[in-house]
Amino acid sequence: MSAHFQFTQLSSLPADVREQVMEFIAFLMERLTRLPEDPKERKLGLAKGLLEIPPDFDEPLEDMKPYME
């Protein structure tokens, strides 16, 4: 896609939508320039013990039984 075509598309949008597009581009640019987290700083197991999955987790829900018959 040529730059001219992209500019034509952008300029044909209403002003409020163009503003939203520009804000989104700024968001993407900021995200690209952010430094990635150092994987060495991450600690595994920080949430260990905070969640418990009940033994009947995979069992069908009572509300869904009419649809499963």
HTML snippet that shows the backbone in 3Dmol.js (N, CA, C, O; Angstrom):
<script src="https://3Dmol.org/build/3Dmol-min.js"></script>
<div id="view" style="width:600px;height:400px;position:relative"></div>
<script>
const pdb = `
ATOM      1  N   MET A   1       0.851  -1.171   0.000  1.00  0.00           N
ATOM      2  CA  MET A   1       0.000   0.000   0.000  1.00  0.00           C
ATOM      3  C   MET A   1       0.899   1.236   0.000  1.00  0.00           C
ATOM      4  O   MET A   1       1.784   1.374   0.845  1.00  0.00           O
ATOM      5  N   SER A   2       0.665   2.113  -0.938  1.00  0.00           N
ATOM      6  CA  SER A   2       1.524   3.288  -1.048  1.00  0.00           C
ATOM      7  C   SER A   2       1.184   4.317   0.024  1.00  0.00           C
ATOM      8  O   SER A   2       0.075   4.346   0.557  1.00  0.00           O
ATOM      9  N   ALA A   3       2.164   5.156   0.323  1.00  0.00           N
ATOM     10  CA  ALA A   3       1.974   6.202   1.319  1.00  0.00           C
ATOM     11  C   ALA A   3       0.899   7.190   0.858  1.00  0.00           C
ATOM     12  O   ALA A   3       0.127   7.701   1.669  1.00  0.00           O
ATOM     13  N   HIS A   4       0.857   7.452  -0.452  1.00  0.00           N
ATOM     14  CA  HIS A   4      -0.151   8.374  -0.984  1.00  0.00           C
ATOM     15  C   HIS A   4      -1.554   7.809  -0.748  1.00  0.00           C
ATOM     16  O   HIS A   4      -2.459   8.532  -0.332  1.00  0.00           O
ATOM     17  N   PHE A   5      -1.725   6.524  -1.016  1.00  0.00           N
ATOM     18  CA  PHE A   5      -3.019   5.877  -0.810  1.00  0.00           C
ATOM     19  C   PHE A   5      -3.408   5.922   0.666  1.00  0.00           C
ATOM     20  O   PHE A   5      -4.563   6.195   0.994  1.00  0.00           O
ATOM     21  N   GLN A   6      -2.460   5.657   1.550  1.00  0.00           N
ATOM     22  CA  GLN A   6      -2.734   5.685   2.984  1.00  0.00           C
ATOM     23  C   GLN A   6      -3.134   7.091   3.423  1.00  0.00           C
ATOM     24  O   GLN A   6      -4.075   7.258   4.199  1.00  0.00           O
ATOM     25  N   PHE A   7      -2.422   8.100   2.931  1.00  0.00           N
ATOM     26  CA  PHE A   7      -2.748   9.486   3.270  1.00  0.00           C
ATOM     27  C   PHE A   7      -4.138   9.848   2.765  1.00  0.00           C
ATOM     28  O   PHE A   7      -4.898  10.524   3.459  1.00  0.00           O
ATOM     29  N   THR A   8      -4.471   9.399   1.555  1.00  0.00           N
ATOM     30  CA  THR A   8      -5.785   9.678   0.982  1.00  0.00           C
ATOM     31  C   THR A   8      -6.875   9.056   1.834  1.00  0.00           C
ATOM     32  O   THR A   8      -7.899   9.684   2.105  1.00  0.00           O
ATOM     33  N   GLN A   9      -6.653   7.829   2.253  1.00  0.00           N
ATOM     34  CA  GLN A   9      -7.634   7.159   3.111  1.00  0.00           C
ATOM     35  C   GLN A   9      -7.788   7.896   4.430  1.00  0.00           C
ATOM     36  O   GLN A   9      -8.910   8.133   4.879  1.00  0.00           O
ATOM     37  N   LEU A  10      -6.686   8.259   5.051  1.00  0.00           N
ATOM     38  CA  LEU A  10      -6.721   8.946   6.336  1.00  0.00           C
ATOM     39  C   LEU A  10      -7.412  10.300   6.205  1.00  0.00           C
ATOM     40  O   LEU A  10      -8.233  10.660   7.048  1.00  0.00           O
ATOM     41  N   SER A  11      -7.090  11.043   5.169  1.00  0.00           N
ATOM     42  CA  SER A  11      -7.673  12.374   5.034  1.00  0.00           C
ATOM     43  C   SER A  11      -9.146  12.324   4.646  1.00  0.00           C
ATOM     44  O   SER A  11      -9.842  13.330   4.784  1.00  0.00           O
ATOM     45  N   SER A  12      -9.639  11.195   4.170  1.00  0.00           N
ATOM     46  CA  SER A  12     -11.064  11.104   3.820  1.00  0.00           C
ATOM     47  C   SER A  12     -11.930  10.778   5.043  1.00  0.00           C
ATOM     48  O   SER A  12     -13.157  10.790   4.949  1.00  0.00           O
ATOM     49  N   LEU A  13     -11.305  10.490   6.177  1.00  0.00           N
ATOM     50  CA  LEU A  13     -12.057  10.192   7.397  1.00  0.00           C
ATOM     51  C   LEU A  13     -12.538  11.479   8.060  1.00  0.00           C
ATOM     52  O   LEU A  13     -11.927  12.535   7.897  1.00  0.00           O
ATOM     53  N   PRO A  14     -13.640  11.384   8.810  1.00  0.00           N
ATOM     54  CA  PRO A  14     -14.070  12.566   9.581  1.00  0.00           C
ATOM     55  C   PRO A  14     -12.995  12.959  10.594  1.00  0.00           C
ATOM     56  O   PRO A  14     -12.195  12.122  11.013  1.00  0.00           O
ATOM     57  N   ALA A  15     -12.980  14.226  10.981  1.00  0.00           N
ATOM     58  CA  ALA A  15     -11.932  14.752  11.856  1.00  0.00           C
ATOM     59  C   ALA A  15     -11.831  13.989  13.174  1.00  0.00           C
ATOM     60  O   ALA A  15     -10.725  13.718  13.642  1.00  0.00           O
ATOM     61  N   ASP A  16     -12.967  13.637  13.781  1.00  0.00           N
ATOM     62  CA  ASP A  16     -12.914  12.937  15.065  1.00  0.00           C
ATOM     63  C   ASP A  16     -12.324  11.539  14.915  1.00  0.00           C
ATOM     64  O   ASP A  16     -11.632  11.056  15.811  1.00  0.00           O
ATOM     65  N   VAL A  17     -12.594  10.896  13.797  1.00  0.00           N
ATOM     66  CA  VAL A  17     -12.036   9.556  13.558  1.00  0.00           C
ATOM     67  C   VAL A  17     -10.547   9.659  13.274  1.00  0.00           C
ATOM     68  O   VAL A  17      -9.766   8.823  13.728  1.00  0.00           O
ATOM     69  N   ARG A  18     -10.145  10.698  12.513  1.00  0.00           N
ATOM     70  CA  ARG A  18      -8.714  10.912  12.265  1.00  0.00           C
ATOM     71  C   ARG A  18      -7.967  11.090  13.579  1.00  0.00           C
ATOM     72  O   ARG A  18      -6.864  10.571  13.748  1.00  0.00           O
ATOM     73  N   GLU A  19      -8.569  11.824  14.508  1.00  0.00           N
ATOM     74  CA  GLU A  19      -7.948  12.037  15.826  1.00  0.00           C
ATOM     75  C   GLU A  19      -7.780  10.707  16.555  1.00  0.00           C
ATOM     76  O   GLU A  19      -6.748  10.464  17.180  1.00  0.00           O
ATOM     77  N   GLN A  20      -8.793   9.848  16.474  1.00  0.00           N
ATOM     78  CA  GLN A  20      -8.701   8.532  17.106  1.00  0.00           C
ATOM     79  C   GLN A  20      -7.599   7.691  16.473  1.00  0.00           C
ATOM     80  O   GLN A  20      -6.870   6.985  17.170  1.00  0.00           O
ATOM     81  N   VAL A  21      -7.481   7.770  15.162  1.00  0.00           N
ATOM     82  CA  VAL A  21      -6.426   7.030  14.451  1.00  0.00           C
ATOM     83  C   VAL A  21      -5.055   7.523  14.907  1.00  0.00           C
ATOM     84  O   VAL A  21      -4.161   6.719  15.167  1.00  0.00           O
ATOM     85  N   MET A  22      -4.891   8.832  15.002  1.00  0.00           N
ATOM     86  CA  MET A  22      -3.604   9.394  15.422  1.00  0.00           C
ATOM     87  C   MET A  22      -3.276   8.991  16.864  1.00  0.00           C
ATOM     88  O   MET A  22      -2.124   8.694  17.179  1.00  0.00           O
ATOM     89  N   GLU A  23      -4.283   8.981  17.731  1.00  0.00           N
ATOM     90  CA  GLU A  23      -4.058   8.539  19.114  1.00  0.00           C
ATOM     91  C   GLU A  23      -3.647   7.074  19.153  1.00  0.00           C
ATOM     92  O   GLU A  23      -2.779   6.682  19.933  1.00  0.00           O
ATOM     93  N   PHE A  24      -4.281   6.264  18.299  1.00  0.00           N
ATOM     94  CA  PHE A  24      -3.933   4.840  18.248  1.00  0.00           C
ATOM     95  C   PHE A  24      -2.506   4.652  17.739  1.00  0.00           C
ATOM     96  O   PHE A  24      -1.769   3.812  18.255  1.00  0.00           O
ATOM     97  N   ILE A  25      -2.119   5.421  16.739  1.00  0.00           N
ATOM     98  CA  ILE A  25      -0.755   5.341  16.223  1.00  0.00           C
ATOM     99  C   ILE A  25       0.237   5.730  17.317  1.00  0.00           C
ATOM    100  O   ILE A  25       1.272   5.083  17.478  1.00  0.00           O
ATOM    101  N   ALA A  26      -0.079   6.788  18.069  1.00  0.00           N
ATOM    102  CA  ALA A  26       0.802   7.201  19.172  1.00  0.00           C
ATOM    103  C   ALA A  26       0.910   6.094  20.215  1.00  0.00           C
ATOM    104  O   ALA A  26       1.994   5.838  20.740  1.00  0.00           O
ATOM    105  N   PHE A  27      -0.204   5.440  20.514  1.00  0.00           N
ATOM    106  CA  PHE A  27      -0.198   4.318  21.456  1.00  0.00           C
ATOM    107  C   PHE A  27       0.711   3.190  20.957  1.00  0.00           C
ATOM    108  O   PHE A  27       1.516   2.651  21.717  1.00  0.00           O
ATOM    109  N   LEU A  28       0.576   2.842  19.686  1.00  0.00           N
ATOM    110  CA  LEU A  28       1.401   1.772  19.115  1.00  0.00           C
ATOM    111  C   LEU A  28       2.876   2.143  19.130  1.00  0.00           C
ATOM    112  O   LEU A  28       3.723   1.304  19.436  1.00  0.00           O
ATOM    113  N   MET A  29       3.189   3.385  18.804  1.00  0.00           N
ATOM    114  CA  MET A  29       4.579   3.824  18.801  1.00  0.00           C
ATOM    115  C   MET A  29       5.165   3.769  20.207  1.00  0.00           C
ATOM    116  O   MET A  29       6.312   3.357  20.385  1.00  0.00           O
ATOM    117  N   GLU A  30       4.391   4.178  21.199  1.00  0.00           N
ATOM    118  CA  GLU A  30       4.876   4.116  22.581  1.00  0.00           C
ATOM    119  C   GLU A  30       5.129   2.672  22.983  1.00  0.00           C
ATOM    120  O   GLU A  30       6.130   2.363  23.629  1.00  0.00           O
ATOM    121  N   ARG A  31       4.219   1.798  22.598  1.00  0.00           N
ATOM    122  CA  ARG A  31       4.360   0.375  22.938  1.00  0.00           C
ATOM    123  C   ARG A  31       5.608  -0.224  22.289  1.00  0.00           C
ATOM    124  O   ARG A  31       6.278  -1.068  22.883  1.00  0.00           O
ATOM    125  N   LEU A  32       5.913   0.211  21.081  1.00  0.00           N
ATOM    126  CA  LEU A  32       7.098  -0.298  20.383  1.00  0.00           C
ATOM    127  C   LEU A  32       8.395   0.180  21.032  1.00  0.00           C
ATOM    128  O   LEU A  32       9.398  -0.533  21.024  1.00  0.00           O
ATOM    129  N   THR A  33       8.371   1.379  21.588  1.00  0.00           N
ATOM    130  CA  THR A  33       9.602   1.942  22.141  1.00  0.00           C
ATOM    131  C   THR A  33       9.827   1.566  23.599  1.00  0.00           C
ATOM    132  O   THR A  33      10.911   1.797  24.135  1.00  0.00           O
ATOM    133  N   ARG A  34       8.808   0.985  24.252  1.00  0.00           N
ATOM    134  CA  ARG A  34       8.987   0.556  25.642  1.00  0.00           C
ATOM    135  C   ARG A  34       9.990  -0.579  25.708  1.00  0.00           C
ATOM    136  O   ARG A  34      10.011  -1.454  24.842  1.00  0.00           O
ATOM    137  N   LEU A  35      10.795  -0.561  26.709  1.00  0.00           N
ATOM    138  CA  LEU A  35      11.763  -1.639  26.886  1.00  0.00           C
ATOM    139  C   LEU A  35      11.054  -2.885  27.395  1.00  0.00           C
ATOM    140  O   LEU A  35      10.193  -2.789  28.270  1.00  0.00           O
ATOM    141  N   PRO A  36      11.401  -4.045  26.865  1.00  0.00           N
ATOM    142  CA  PRO A  36      10.772  -5.274  27.369  1.00  0.00           C
ATOM    143  C   PRO A  36      11.242  -5.564  28.793  1.00  0.00           C
ATOM    144  O   PRO A  36      12.322  -5.148  29.212  1.00  0.00           O
ATOM    145  N   GLU A  37      10.398  -6.290  29.518  1.00  0.00           N
ATOM    146  CA  GLU A  37      10.772  -6.673  30.880  1.00  0.00           C
ATOM    147  C   GLU A  37      11.994  -7.576  30.829  1.00  0.00           C
ATOM    148  O   GLU A  37      12.156  -8.376  29.908  1.00  0.00           O
ATOM    149  N   ASP A  38      12.831  -7.439  31.812  1.00  0.00           N
ATOM    150  CA  ASP A  38      13.969  -8.327  31.926  1.00  0.00           C
ATOM    151  C   ASP A  38      13.468  -9.660  32.467  1.00  0.00           C
ATOM    152  O   ASP A  38      12.984  -9.717  33.598  1.00  0.00           O
ATOM    153  N   PRO A  39      13.573 -10.733  31.687  1.00  0.00           N
ATOM    154  CA  PRO A  39      13.036 -12.022  32.144  1.00  0.00           C
ATOM    155  C   PRO A  39      13.663 -12.506  33.459  1.00  0.00           C
ATOM    156  O   PRO A  39      13.064 -13.313  34.169  1.00  0.00           O
ATOM    157  N   LYS A  40      14.850 -12.022  33.780  1.00  0.00           N
ATOM    158  CA  LYS A  40      15.504 -12.444  35.020  1.00  0.00           C
ATOM    159  C   LYS A  40      14.744 -11.909  36.242  1.00  0.00           C
ATOM    160  O   LYS A  40      14.821 -12.491  37.324  1.00  0.00           O
ATOM    161  N   GLU A  41      14.009 -10.796  36.067  1.00  0.00           N
ATOM    162  CA  GLU A  41      13.305 -10.187  37.191  1.00  0.00           C
ATOM    163  C   GLU A  41      11.997 -10.898  37.509  1.00  0.00           C
ATOM    164  O   GLU A  41      11.446 -10.708  38.593  1.00  0.00           O
ATOM    165  N   ARG A  42      11.487 -11.712  36.588  1.00  0.00           N
ATOM    166  CA  ARG A  42      10.229 -12.403  36.811  1.00  0.00           C
ATOM    167  C   ARG A  42      10.434 -13.566  37.771  1.00  0.00           C
ATOM    168  O   ARG A  42      11.422 -14.296  37.687  1.00  0.00           O
ATOM    169  N   LYS A  43       9.496 -13.721  38.671  1.00  0.00           N
ATOM    170  CA  LYS A  43       9.584 -14.804  39.639  1.00  0.00           C
ATOM    171  C   LYS A  43       8.414 -15.747  39.436  1.00  0.00           C
ATOM    172  O   LYS A  43       7.255 -15.337  39.499  1.00  0.00           O
ATOM    173  N   LEU A  44       8.721 -17.003  39.193  1.00  0.00           N
ATOM    174  CA  LEU A  44       7.683 -17.994  38.995  1.00  0.00           C
ATOM    175  C   LEU A  44       7.061 -18.387  40.333  1.00  0.00           C
ATOM    176  O   LEU A  44       7.736 -18.391  41.362  1.00  0.00           O
ATOM    177  N   GLY A  45       5.785 -18.712  40.311  1.00  0.00           N
ATOM    178  CA  GLY A  45       5.119 -19.235  41.493  1.00  0.00           C
ATOM    179  C   GLY A  45       4.599 -18.191  42.452  1.00  0.00           C
ATOM    180  O   GLY A  45       4.210 -18.536  43.568  1.00  0.00           O
ATOM    181  N   LEU A  46       4.576 -16.927  42.066  1.00  0.00           N
ATOM    182  CA  LEU A  46       4.094 -15.894  42.982  1.00  0.00           C
ATOM    183  C   LEU A  46       2.620 -16.078  43.343  1.00  0.00           C
ATOM    184  O   LEU A  46       2.199 -15.669  44.425  1.00  0.00           O
ATOM    185  N   ALA A  47       1.841 -16.679  42.466  1.00  0.00           N
ATOM    186  CA  ALA A  47       0.406 -16.864  42.721  1.00  0.00           C
ATOM    187  C   ALA A  47       0.092 -18.262  43.243  1.00  0.00           C
ATOM    188  O   ALA A  47      -1.076 -18.614  43.408  1.00  0.00           O
ATOM    189  N   LYS A  48       1.101 -19.043  43.498  1.00  0.00           N
ATOM    190  CA  LYS A  48       0.882 -20.417  43.954  1.00  0.00           C
ATOM    191  C   LYS A  48       0.050 -20.419  45.232  1.00  0.00           C
ATOM    192  O   LYS A  48       0.352 -19.709  46.191  1.00  0.00           O
ATOM    193  N   GLY A  49      -1.001 -21.229  45.223  1.00  0.00           N
ATOM    194  CA  GLY A  49      -1.861 -21.350  46.384  1.00  0.00           C
ATOM    195  C   GLY A  49      -2.981 -20.323  46.444  1.00  0.00           C
ATOM    196  O   GLY A  49      -3.847 -20.419  47.313  1.00  0.00           O
ATOM    197  N   LEU A  50      -2.991 -19.349  45.551  1.00  0.00           N
ATOM    198  CA  LEU A  50      -4.030 -18.324  45.571  1.00  0.00           C
ATOM    199  C   LEU A  50      -5.312 -18.792  44.886  1.00  0.00           C
ATOM    200  O   LEU A  50      -6.398 -18.307  45.204  1.00  0.00           O
ATOM    201  N   LEU A  51      -5.192 -19.722  43.956  1.00  0.00           N
ATOM    202  CA  LEU A  51      -6.346 -20.239  43.226  1.00  0.00           C
ATOM    203  C   LEU A  51      -6.472 -21.732  43.458  1.00  0.00           C
ATOM    204  O   LEU A  51      -5.481 -22.455  43.566  1.00  0.00           O
ATOM    205  N   GLU A  52      -7.706 -22.168  43.529  1.00  0.00           N
ATOM    206  CA  GLU A  52      -7.942 -23.600  43.671  1.00  0.00           C
ATOM    207  C   GLU A  52      -9.022 -23.996  42.678  1.00  0.00           C
ATOM    208  O   GLU A  52     -10.088 -23.381  42.635  1.00  0.00           O
ATOM    209  N   ILE A  53      -8.751 -25.014  41.885  1.00  0.00           N
ATOM    210  CA  ILE A  53      -9.715 -25.507  40.912  1.00  0.00           C
ATOM    211  C   ILE A  53     -10.461 -26.662  41.565  1.00  0.00           C
ATOM    212  O   ILE A  53      -9.842 -27.645  41.972  1.00  0.00           O
ATOM    213  N   PRO A  54     -11.787 -26.554  41.671  1.00  0.00           N
ATOM    214  CA  PRO A  54     -12.545 -27.613  42.328  1.00  0.00           C
ATOM    215  C   PRO A  54     -12.492 -28.912  41.518  1.00  0.00           C
ATOM    216  O   PRO A  54     -12.318 -28.875  40.300  1.00  0.00           O
ATOM    217  N   PRO A  55     -12.641 -30.056  42.189  1.00  0.00           N
ATOM    218  CA  PRO A  55     -12.558 -31.342  41.484  1.00  0.00           C
ATOM    219  C   PRO A  55     -13.633 -31.502  40.405  1.00  0.00           C
ATOM    220  O   PRO A  55     -13.414 -32.217  39.427  1.00  0.00           O
ATOM    221  N   ASP A  56     -14.785 -30.850  40.565  1.00  0.00           N
ATOM    222  CA  ASP A  56     -15.861 -30.998  39.581  1.00  0.00           C
ATOM    223  C   ASP A  56     -15.822 -29.907  38.503  1.00  0.00           C
ATOM    224  O   ASP A  56     -16.840 -29.636  37.866  1.00  0.00           O
ATOM    225  N   PHE A  57     -14.690 -29.297  38.301  1.00  0.00           N
ATOM    226  CA  PHE A  57     -14.543 -28.191  37.355  1.00  0.00           C
ATOM    227  C   PHE A  57     -15.007 -28.560  35.947  1.00  0.00           C
ATOM    228  O   PHE A  57     -15.635 -27.748  35.267  1.00  0.00           O
ATOM    229  N   ASP A  58     -14.701 -29.781  35.510  1.00  0.00           N
ATOM    230  CA  ASP A  58     -15.032 -30.204  34.145  1.00  0.00           C
ATOM    231  C   ASP A  58     -16.435 -30.781  34.018  1.00  0.00           C
ATOM    232  O   ASP A  58     -16.854 -31.118  32.910  1.00  0.00           O
ATOM    233  N   GLU A  59     -17.156 -30.903  35.088  1.00  0.00           N
ATOM    234  CA  GLU A  59     -18.506 -31.472  35.048  1.00  0.00           C
ATOM    235  C   GLU A  59     -19.461 -30.473  34.385  1.00  0.00           C
ATOM    236  O   GLU A  59     -19.279 -29.262  34.505  1.00  0.00           O
ATOM    237  N   PRO A  60     -20.485 -30.991  33.683  1.00  0.00           N
ATOM    238  CA  PRO A  60     -21.462 -30.082  33.058  1.00  0.00           C
ATOM    239  C   PRO A  60     -22.212 -29.269  34.114  1.00  0.00           C
ATOM    240  O   PRO A  60     -22.478 -29.756  35.212  1.00  0.00           O
ATOM    241  N   LEU A  61     -22.543 -28.043  33.771  1.00  0.00           N
ATOM    242  CA  LEU A  61     -23.295 -27.174  34.663  1.00  0.00           C
ATOM    243  C   LEU A  61     -24.765 -27.581  34.654  1.00  0.00           C
ATOM    244  O   LEU A  61     -25.287 -28.011  33.625  1.00  0.00           O
ATOM    245  N   GLU A  62     -25.432 -27.445  35.803  1.00  0.00           N
ATOM    246  CA  GLU A  62     -26.846 -27.768  35.904  1.00  0.00           C
ATOM    247  C   GLU A  62     -27.658 -26.956  34.889  1.00  0.00           C
ATOM    248  O   GLU A  62     -28.584 -27.487  34.275  1.00  0.00           O
ATOM    249  N   ASP A  63     -27.328 -25.709  34.715  1.00  0.00           N
ATOM    250  CA  ASP A  63     -28.066 -24.843  33.797  1.00  0.00           C
ATOM    251  C   ASP A  63     -27.972 -25.301  32.344  1.00  0.00           C
ATOM    252  O   ASP A  63     -28.834 -24.962  31.532  1.00  0.00           O
ATOM    253  N   MET A  64     -26.945 -26.059  32.012  1.00  0.00           N
ATOM    254  CA  MET A  64     -26.733 -26.470  30.624  1.00  0.00           C
ATOM    255  C   MET A  64     -27.309 -27.852  30.321  1.00  0.00           C
ATOM    256  O   MET A  64     -27.344 -28.251  29.157  1.00  0.00           O
ATOM    257  N   LYS A  65     -27.757 -28.587  31.325  1.00  0.00           N
ATOM    258  CA  LYS A  65     -28.241 -29.949  31.102  1.00  0.00           C
ATOM    259  C   LYS A  65     -29.368 -30.032  30.073  1.00  0.00           C
ATOM    260  O   LYS A  65     -29.359 -30.963  29.269  1.00  0.00           O
ATOM    261  N   PRO A  66     -30.350 -29.100  30.051  1.00  0.00           N
ATOM    262  CA  PRO A  66     -31.415 -29.206  29.030  1.00  0.00           C
ATOM    263  C   PRO A  66     -30.859 -29.147  27.594  1.00  0.00           C
ATOM    264  O   PRO A  66     -31.441 -29.733  26.680  1.00  0.00           O
ATOM    265  N   TYR A  67     -29.757 -28.454  27.404  1.00  0.00           N
ATOM    266  CA  TYR A  67     -29.189 -28.322  26.069  1.00  0.00           C
ATOM    267  C   TYR A  67     -28.325 -29.514  25.686  1.00  0.00           C
ATOM    268  O   TYR A  67     -27.988 -29.685  24.514  1.00  0.00           O
ATOM    269  N   MET A  68     -27.968 -30.335  26.656  1.00  0.00           N
ATOM    270  CA  MET A  68     -27.066 -31.451  26.410  1.00  0.00           C
ATOM    271  C   MET A  68     -27.819 -32.762  26.226  1.00  0.00           C
ATOM    272  O   MET A  68     -27.205 -33.790  25.942  1.00  0.00           O
ATOM    273  N   GLU A  69     -29.128 -32.742  26.381  1.00  0.00           N
ATOM    274  CA  GLU A  69     -29.909 -33.995  26.245  1.00  0.00           C
ATOM    275  C   GLU A  69     -30.338 -34.221  24.834  1.00  0.00           C
ATOM    276  O   GLU A  69     -30.998 -35.218  24.542  1.00  0.00           O
TER     277      GLU A  69
END
`;
const viewer = $3Dmol.createViewer("view");
viewer.addModel(pdb, "pdb");
viewer.setStyle({}, {cartoon: {color: "spectrum"}});
viewer.zoomTo();
viewer.render();
</script>
